[in-house]
Amino acid sequence: MRLYADILANAARHGWDYTPESIVSGSKRHFEEMKLQLNDAGYEIVPVGTRLYCKRLDKLALR
């Protein structure tokens, strides 16, 4: 979201003024677009806190 904050800061420097509602909806839209681009590049987006299970790595962790 740092990129979106930079976009807003740059717009404010040039006199653009956004309502809080516009900022929130724009932030959500920007995040969704970024997720699509990452998916297209081959990345998989997982929810925060999700722990992927890998039996081999769990065995290594127990050593």
OpenMM code with the backbone's topology and positions (N, CA, C; nanometers):
from openmm import Vec3, app, unit

residues = "MET ARG LEU TYR ALA ASP ILE LEU ALA ASN ALA ALA ARG HIS GLY TRP ASP TYR THR PRO GLU SER ILE VAL SER GLY SER LYS ARG HIS PHE GLU GLU MET LYS LEU GLN LEU ASN ASP ALA GLY TYR GLU ILE VAL PRO VAL GLY THR ARG LEU TYR CYS LYS ARG LEU ASP LYS LEU ALA LEU ARG".split()
positions = [
    Vec3(0.0822, -0.1190, 0.0000),
    Vec3(0.0000, 0.0000, 0.0000),
    Vec3(0.0866, 0.1254, 0.0000),
    Vec3(0.2160, 0.1050, 0.0157),
    Vec3(0.3069, 0.2193, 0.0136),
    Vec3(0.2983, 0.2920, -0.1206),
    Vec3(0.2885, 0.2175, -0.2283),
    Vec3(0.2792, 0.2785, -0.3606),
    Vec3(0.1544, 0.3651, -0.3714),
    Vec3(0.0418, 0.3166, -0.3196),
    Vec3(-0.0818, 0.3943, -0.3246),
    Vec3(-0.0687, 0.5217, -0.2414),
    Vec3(-0.0037, 0.5129, -0.1266),
    Vec3(0.0190, 0.6315, -0.0433),
    Vec3(0.1048, 0.7333, -0.1175),
    Vec3(0.2050, 0.6855, -0.1906),
    Vec3(0.2896, 0.7758, -0.2695),
    Vec3(0.2095, 0.8430, -0.3809),
    Vec3(0.1204, 0.7675, -0.4434),
    Vec3(0.0346, 0.8241, -0.5487),
    Vec3(-0.0529, 0.9346, -0.4911),
    Vec3(-0.1123, 0.9095, -0.3737),
    Vec3(-0.1973, 1.0108, -0.3100),
    Vec3(-0.1176, 1.1339, -0.2694),
    Vec3(0.0019, 1.1134, -0.2158),
    Vec3(0.0859, 1.2266, -0.1754),
    Vec3(0.1231, 1.3115, -0.2960),
    Vec3(0.1570, 1.2471, -0.4062),
    Vec3(0.1914, 1.3200, -0.5279),
    Vec3(0.0706, 1.3977, -0.5807),
    Vec3(-0.0468, 1.3369, -0.5766),
    Vec3(-0.1682, 1.4054, -0.6213),
    Vec3(-0.1974, 1.5264, -0.5327),
    Vec3(-0.1781, 1.5128, -0.4016),
    Vec3(-0.2024, 1.6240, -0.3091),
    Vec3(-0.1068, 1.7393, -0.3360),
    Vec3(0.0178, 1.7076, -0.3699),
    Vec3(0.1149, 1.8132, -0.4019),
    Vec3(0.0737, 1.8923, -0.5257),
    Vec3(-0.0037, 1.8280, -0.6121),
    Vec3(-0.0489, 1.8945, -0.7343),
    Vec3(-0.1904, 1.9506, -0.7210),
    Vec3(-0.2402, 1.9589, -0.5970),
    Vec3(-0.3673, 2.0239, -0.5712),
    Vec3(-0.4906, 1.9352, -0.5783),
    Vec3(-0.4747, 1.8074, -0.5995),
    Vec3(-0.5896, 1.7173, -0.6035),
    Vec3(-0.6350, 1.6903, -0.4605),
    Vec3(-0.7659, 1.6874, -0.4406),
    Vec3(-0.8216, 1.6628, -0.3080),
    Vec3(-0.9238, 1.5499, -0.3179),
    Vec3(-0.9057, 1.4460, -0.2385),
    Vec3(-0.9941, 1.3304, -0.2417),
    Vec3(-1.0710, 1.3190, -0.1110),
    Vec3(-1.1951, 1.2725, -0.1196),
    Vec3(-1.2736, 1.2462, 0.0015),
    Vec3(-1.2207, 1.1181, 0.0665),
    Vec3(-1.2427, 1.1024, 0.1960),
    Vec3(-1.1997, 0.9775, 0.2609),
    Vec3(-1.2597, 0.8528, 0.1947),
    Vec3(-1.3846, 0.8635, 0.1501),
    Vec3(-1.4489, 0.7496, 0.0838),
    Vec3(-1.3776, 0.7148, -0.0462),
    Vec3(-1.3352, 0.8165, -0.1206),
    Vec3(-1.2629, 0.7934, -0.2459),
    Vec3(-1.1275, 0.7282, -0.2201),
    Vec3(-1.0633, 0.7693, -0.1131),
    Vec3(-0.9326, 0.7116, -0.0788),
    Vec3(-0.9475, 0.5639, -0.0434),
    Vec3(-1.0493, 0.5308, 0.0355),
    Vec3(-1.0713, 0.3910, 0.0745),
    Vec3(-1.1047, 0.3056, -0.0470),
    Vec3(-1.1975, 0.3519, -0.1310),
    Vec3(-1.2347, 0.2712, -0.2478),
    Vec3(-1.1187, 0.2605, -0.3462),
    Vec3(-1.0417, 0.3670, -0.3615),
    Vec3(-0.9251, 0.3628, -0.4493),
    Vec3(-0.8185, 0.2684, -0.3969),
    Vec3(-0.8029, 0.2668, -0.2654),
    Vec3(-0.7060, 0.1759, -0.2041),
    Vec3(-0.7443, 0.0308, -0.2293),
    Vec3(-0.8716, -0.0008, -0.2120),
    Vec3(-0.9185, -0.1374, -0.2373),
    Vec3(-0.8988, -0.1751, -0.3843),
    Vec3(-0.9343, -0.0840, -0.4735),
    Vec3(-0.9197, -0.1101, -0.6174),
    Vec3(-0.7724, -0.1291, -0.6531),
    Vec3(-0.6857, -0.0444, -0.5996),
    Vec3(-0.5423, -0.0541, -0.6269),
    Vec3(-0.4880, -0.1884, -0.5780),
    Vec3(-0.5300, -0.2320, -0.4598),
    Vec3(-0.4841, -0.3592, -0.4049),
    Vec3(-0.5309, -0.4759, -0.4912),
    Vec3(-0.6572, -0.4716, -0.5361),
    Vec3(-0.7097, -0.5795, -0.6209),
    Vec3(-0.6352, -0.5851, -0.7542),
    Vec3(-0.6054, -0.4699, -0.8124),
    Vec3(-0.5300, -0.4664, -0.9382),
    Vec3(-0.3886, -0.5210, -0.9183),
    Vec3(-0.3269, -0.4872, -0.8047),
    Vec3(-0.1925, -0.5369, -0.7762),
    Vec3(-0.1937, -0.6891, -0.7598),
    Vec3(-0.2970, -0.7430, -0.6927),
    Vec3(-0.3084, -0.8878, -0.6777),
    Vec3(-0.3207, -0.9561, -0.8136),
    Vec3(-0.3985, -0.8979, -0.9045),
    Vec3(-0.4131, -0.9558, -1.0382),
    Vec3(-0.2797, -0.9574, -1.1120),
    Vec3(-0.2039, -0.8490, -1.1006),
    Vec3(-0.0733, -0.8432, -1.1667),
    Vec3(0.0224, -0.9467, -1.1079),
    Vec3(0.0197, -0.9643, -0.9761),
    Vec3(0.1052, -1.0650, -0.9133),
    Vec3(0.0645, -1.2061, -0.9559),
    Vec3(-0.0659, -1.2309, -0.9643),
    Vec3(-0.1135, -1.3613, -1.0113),
    Vec3(-0.0676, -1.3872, -1.1539),
    Vec3(-0.0770, -1.2859, -1.2390),
    Vec3(-0.0322, -1.3000, -1.3780),
    Vec3(0.1171, -1.3307, -1.3857),
    Vec3(0.1932, -1.2799, -1.2885),
    Vec3(0.3382, -1.3029, -1.2864),
    Vec3(0.3742, -1.4380, -1.2241),
    Vec3(0.2721, -1.5129, -1.1788),
    Vec3(0.2976, -1.6460, -1.1256),
    Vec3(0.2978, -1.6574, -0.9746),
    Vec3(0.2690, -1.5491, -0.9046),
    Vec3(0.2645, -1.5540, -0.7582),
    Vec3(0.1263, -1.5983, -0.7117),
    Vec3(0.1216, -1.6588, -0.5942),
    Vec3(-0.0051, -1.6984, -0.5340),
    Vec3(-0.0272, -1.6144, -0.4093),
    Vec3(-0.1419, -1.5511, -0.4001),
    Vec3(-0.1754, -1.4664, -0.2865),
    Vec3(-0.2502, -1.5518, -0.1844),
    Vec3(-0.2017, -1.5530, -0.0609),
    Vec3(-0.2671, -1.6290, 0.0458),
    Vec3(-0.3054, -1.5327, 0.1576),
    Vec3(-0.4136, -1.5626, 0.2291),
    Vec3(-0.4556, -1.4752, 0.3389),
    Vec3(-0.3501, -1.4690, 0.4492),
    Vec3(-0.3470, -1.3579, 0.5210),
    Vec3(-0.2545, -1.3410, 0.6329),
    Vec3(-0.2858, -1.4460, 0.7384),
    Vec3(-0.1819, -1.5067, 0.7922),
    Vec3(-0.1997, -1.6057, 0.8965),
    Vec3(-0.2160, -1.7473, 0.8451),
    Vec3(-0.2292, -1.7642, 0.7147),
    Vec3(-0.2430, -1.8975, 0.6577),
    Vec3(-0.1096, -1.9696, 0.6658),
    Vec3(-0.1123, -2.0896, 0.7161),
    Vec3(0.0099, -2.1697, 0.7257),
    Vec3(-0.0026, -2.2855, 0.6284),
    Vec3(0.0821, -2.2849, 0.5291),
    Vec3(0.0819, -2.3923, 0.4315),
    Vec3(0.1445, -2.5165, 0.4933),
    Vec3(0.0875, -2.6317, 0.4667),
    Vec3(0.1356, -2.7568, 0.5252),
    Vec3(0.2307, -2.8262, 0.4292),
    Vec3(0.3448, -2.8620, 0.4805),
    Vec3(0.4430, -2.9382, 0.4039),
    Vec3(0.5025, -3.0417, 0.4990),
    Vec3(0.4696, -3.1689, 0.4771),
    Vec3(0.5116, -3.2764, 0.5675),
    Vec3(0.6637, -3.2815, 0.5822),
    Vec3(0.7350, -3.2649, 0.4718),
    Vec3(0.8813, -3.2710, 0.4750),
    Vec3(0.9393, -3.1597, 0.5614),
    Vec3(0.8881, -3.0381, 0.5478),
    Vec3(0.9395, -2.9265, 0.6280),
    Vec3(0.9036, -2.9416, 0.7753),
    Vec3(0.7863, -2.9968, 0.8039),
    Vec3(0.7495, -3.0204, 0.9438),
    Vec3(0.8446, -3.1204, 1.0089),
    Vec3(0.8864, -3.2227, 0.9339),
    Vec3(0.9821, -3.3200, 0.9872),
    Vec3(1.1164, -3.2528, 1.0154),
    Vec3(1.1587, -3.1637, 0.9262),
    Vec3(1.2850, -3.0925, 0.9473),
    Vec3(1.2778, -3.0036, 1.0711),
    Vec3(1.1633, -2.9418, 1.0936),
    Vec3(1.1473, -2.8515, 1.2075),
    Vec3(1.1543, -2.9262, 1.3404),
    Vec3(1.1195, -3.0545, 1.3395),
    Vec3(1.1210, -3.1332, 1.4630),
    Vec3(1.2608, -3.1793, 1.5011),
    Vec3(1.3562, -3.1691, 1.4111),
    Vec3(1.4937, -3.2147, 1.4388),
    Vec3(1.5639, -3.1233, 1.5363),
] * unit.nanometer
topology = app.Topology()
chain = topology.addChain("A")
for resn in residues:
    res = topology.addResidue(resn, chain)
    for name in ("N", "CA", "C"):
        topology.addAtom(name, app.Element.getBySymbol(name[0]), res)
